[in-house]
Amino acid sequence: MIPLSYNVRSILRRRFSATATAFGLGLVVFVFAAVLMLAKGVEETLKATGSPRNAILLRKGSTTELTSFLPREAAKLFMIFQLPRSDGNGTANVAFRGITKDGWELLRSRSVRIVAGRLPQWGTSEVMVGHNTRGRYKGSQVGQSIHIARREWQVVGAFDAGGSGFDSEIWADADQIADAGRRSGFSALTVQLKSPSEIKALAATVDADPRWNLEAKREDRYYEAASGPMATFVRILGTIIAVFFSFGATLGAMITMHAQVASRLREIGTLRAIGFRRRSVLTSFLVESIILALIGAAGGCVLAALLGAASFTTTNFGSFTEMKFNFHFAPDIAVKATIFAVLMGLLGGVLPATRAARLAIAEATKG
């Protein structure tokens, strides 16, 4: 076998073409990794909204809080109102979550904290805004007011829910929101479990009671399932785009490797003359392609990791409200992106490598 050091020296001698090839592959890896990070961000944001220590009760057959309806004995209300964006760029559907005093205590136990102002007073038209909602819509700063449902809602506080979906919501007294939205009931009931294992017993008890027609789900799994359709859509669409770009990167790698074969005929002939077999030459050129792919993968993953500080806003398919998500980089994304890069490198290098291996010794040594 031809030693690996030979491939490394060969790449270093052809810095410009090697850099161009690795750069092209790296850009495709960046796009591919960014897509996976986008889908992962959706999943992680909504998953973080729930807790394994909580159970959420919905009306049977309802897949989201938006379509669920419970009697007023419940404790949480989820409604949608349209608000104008503060930048003047149209309006957006914003989630308004009505909670009770006991509901706030339950949410606070999950590390939801007030970061500005104070908690709204119960029985008044006061609201508090999530971290990602604050300042995004007209009147959504602490001290300002939001006009919805024929009344003014004073913003008295802002809260941070640790990057979960709650950060894109506005919270107020459940009875006040129900009255403004003319709702006679609530959307969901959240209860705290002594341990996650109690969910089975609770689900059986709730299912056996015909009065309310409810079903119980573990809260974190409910929100994780809610992320499925949107994350799948982002992943499929993004993968199609990444594969489309990969054709260009693979073609670029193939052209570069073909050019290297053409410029190294004597070198290839010499290798064959001193006893290296065709498969050794084939393997050597494939190894060079893989090395370039790995360099591109490393660069693409580093650039993608920088997106971890960025966020994006889009419509949550589960609630049809505007929600802010973060790009989420994880080790499994790096592994998938690297495999994707290696496949591009192999596809781009297999034909040039086959051509190099098939060259006759006498023809190659003449150049």
N, C-alpha and C positions, 0 to 999 in steps of 0.2 A: 504493500500500500504506500501511496505517496504521503509523506509526513504532513501533518497539519501546519507546521511552520512554513512550508512552501506556499500554502494558500494565503496565510496571513501576510507574508512578504509580497505576494502577488497583488493583494488588495492595496497594500501600502504604496506600491509602485504606481498604481493607477487610481490615485486619490480622487481626481475629479469625477471620473465615470462611476467609481464606487460610491462616492458621496451622493451623486445625482440619483443613483438607483436606490440607495438606502433612504434618501429623502422622500422619494416617491412612495416607497413602501410604507415609510413612517407616517405620511399624511393619511394614507388609507387606514392604517392601524389606529390613528388618532380618531378618525371618523367612526370606525367600528367600535372602539372603546367608549367614545362619547355616547353612542347610542345605547350601549349596555349600561353605562352609568346613568343615563336618563331614565331608563326603565327601572333600574335598581333604586333610583331616587324616589320614584313614584311608590314603589313597594315599601321602602323603608319609612317614608314619611307617613303613609297611611297605617302601616303596621305599628309605628310608634304612637299613633293616636289611641290605640287600645292598650289594655293591660291584662295580663293573664290572671290577675287577681279580681277582675271585674267580669260580670256577665251582663249582657244587654238583652232586654226583652222586647221583641217586636211582634206585631200582629202576624199570625201565620200566613205564609205565602208572600210576605213582603221581603224583598231583597235589599232594600235601603231604608233609611229613616225617612226619606222623602215620601215614600209610598205607604208608610206604616201609620196606623191610627189606633191610639189607645184611649181608654176612658180617662177622665181627669184625675183618677187616683194615681196616674203615672207621674213621673217627676222631671221629664225633659222634653222640650219641644224644639223641632228643627224646621225652620222656614226659610224661604228665599225672597229677597227684595233686590230690586235693581238700584244701583247707586252710580252716579256719574264719577268717572275717574278724575283725580285731581289734576292730571295733565291735560284735561279737556279732550282726550281721545275716546269719546263715546262713553258707554255705560257697561256695567258688568253685573252678573248675578253674584250676590254675596250671601253667604250663609249666616243667618241669625239663629243663635241657639238660646232658647229660653231655659233657664235653670231655676231650681228652688234653692233655698238657703242650705238645706241638707245636701243638695246636689253639688253646691260649691265646695262644701267641706270634703266631699268625695273626690272632686277634681283636684283640690288643693293637696290631697294626700298623694297625688301622682306627680308632684313637683311642678304643678302649675303655680306661678308666682306673679304677683303684681310688681311691675317694673316702673310704673309711673302712675301718679294719682292715687286713687283709692277704689275700693269695691263699691259697686252701685248700691244704693239703698233699695231695699225690697219694697214693692208697691209703688214705685215711681218710674218715670220715663227716663231713667239713667242707664247708660250702657258702658261696657268696657270693650276695647278693641284688641284683637290679637296682634302679636309682634309684626306679622307680615301684612296686616291690614292697615296698621297705623300710618296715616299720611298718604295712603294710596288712593283714597277716595275723598271727595269733597266733604269737609266737616269731620274727618276721622282722626283729627289730632285731639289730644287731651285738652279740654277747655272749649272745644268747638261743639257744634251740634249737627246732627244728621236729620234730614227731613224725609220721613217715610210714613205711610199710612195715616196721612192727615194730622200728623203731630210732630213736634220737635223732640229729638232724643239727645239729651246732653251726654257728651263723652266725658266721663269722670275718671277713667283709668285705662291703663294698658297692661296686658299680661303676656307672659312668655310661657309657652307650653313645650319648650324643649325641642322645637323643630317639627312637631307633629302637625297633623292637619288642623288641629284646633287653632293654630297660629293664624290661619286664614279666615277666622270667623269673628263675629261680633256677638257678645253675650249680654243678656238682659234678664230681668225677672220673667219667669215663664208665664205668669198670668197676664202681665202687661203685653208681651209679644202675642199671646193667644188672643187677647182682646183686639189688638191692632190688626191682626190677620184674620179676625172673625173665625177662629178655630174653637170648636167646642171640646176638643180633646188634645192629647199630646201625641208625640211621635214615637218615643221610646222610653223605657225605664231601665236605668242602670243600677245594679246592686253590687255590693262588694262581697266577695267570697272569702271564707276563712282560708281556703287553699284552692288552687286551680283544679284539684281533683274533685271538688264538690259540684262541678258544673253538670255532671251526669245526673246526680240526684236532683238538682234544681230543675234541669230540663224535663225530667220525668214527672216531677211534681207539677210544674207549670202546664205540661202537655195533658195531664190527667184532669185539670180543672177546666170544664167546658164554659165557665162563665165569661172568661175574657178572651178566649181564642188566641192565646199567645204562644210563642216559642222562645226558648232561651238559648243564647249562643255566647261562647267565650268572646269577650270584647276584642282582644287582639286578633283572633282568628276572623272575626267578622270584618274588621277593617282591612286585614290582609287580603281576604277574598274580594273585598270591594276594589282593591287595586288591580286585580287580575285583568279585566278587559282593557283598561287603559295601558297598562304596562305591556300587554301582549301586542296591542296596536302599535305602540312606539317601537317595540323590539322588531316587529315584522317590517314596518315601513323603513326603519333605519337600516336594517340588515339588507334590504333590497337596494337602498342607496349605496351602502358600503360595498356590496358585491359589484354594483355597476362601476364604481370607481376602481375597484380592484382589477377590472379588466385592463384599464389604462396602466396601472402600476405594474401588472404582470407583463404586459406588452413592452413596457419600458425596460424591465429587467431582462426580458428575452433579447431585445435589441442590443442592450449593453453586453450581455454575455456572448452574443453572436459576434459583436465587434472585438471582444477580447480573444475569441477563438481565431478570428481572421488575423489579428495582430501577433498571435503567439504560435504560428504554424511551426516555425523552427523549434521553438521550445517544446511543443507537443511531440514533434518528430524525435527530438533528443530523448525525451522521456521514454518513448517507445523503443528507441534504439538501445538504451541502456538496460532494457529488460522489463519495464513496467507494462502490464497488460492493459488491454482495452478497458476492462471494467475498472481498473485503477484510475485511468484517466477520466472515465465517466464519473466515478465517485468523487474524484478531486474537484471537478467543475461543479458538481451538485453541492459539495461542501462549501465552495465559495458562495454559491447562491444562498445557501442557508445562513452563512455568516452575515451576508449583507441583509438578509431578512431579519435576523436577530438584532442587528444594529438598528434597523428601521423600527422593529418592535419596541426596543428599549426607548428610543426617542419618542415614538408615538405614545407610549404609555406614560412617559414623564410629562408630556404636554397634556395628556388627558387627565392626569392626576391633578394638574393645576386647576382644572375645572371644578374641583371639589369646593373651591371658594366661591363659585358662581351659583346662581339659581335661575330658575325659569318659572314663568307663570302661564298656566293653561287651564282649560276647563276640565274639571273632574267629571268623568263620564258617569260616576255613580250618583252624584248629587246635582250635576249641571251647574255647579258654582265655580267661580274663579278661585284657584288655589295655587299657592307658591310651593315649588319643590326645589330641592337641592340635588346637584349631581353627586352621585355616591360612588367612590372608587373602592374596589375590594380586590383581594388577591385572586379570586376566581375570574374576575374580569381581565386581569393581567394575563392569566394563563390562557384564556380563550383568545385574546388578542394576539398573543405570541403564536399560538397554533395557527391562527388565521394568516399571520405573516409568513410562517414557515411553508404553509401550503402555497402561498403566492410565490415564494422563492423557488420552491420545487417546480411549480408549473412554468415559471419563467426560465428556469435553468435546464430543464430536461432535454429540450430540443437542441440547444447549443452544445450541451454536454455529450449528447448522442453523436452529433456531428464531429466533435473533437475526437471521440473514441473511435470513430470509423475511418479516420484519416489513415491512408497508407503511409508507412514509414518513409519510403522513398520520396513520396509527394510532399510530405510535411517537412522533411529536412531541407528541401529545395526552397521552401517558403512560398 
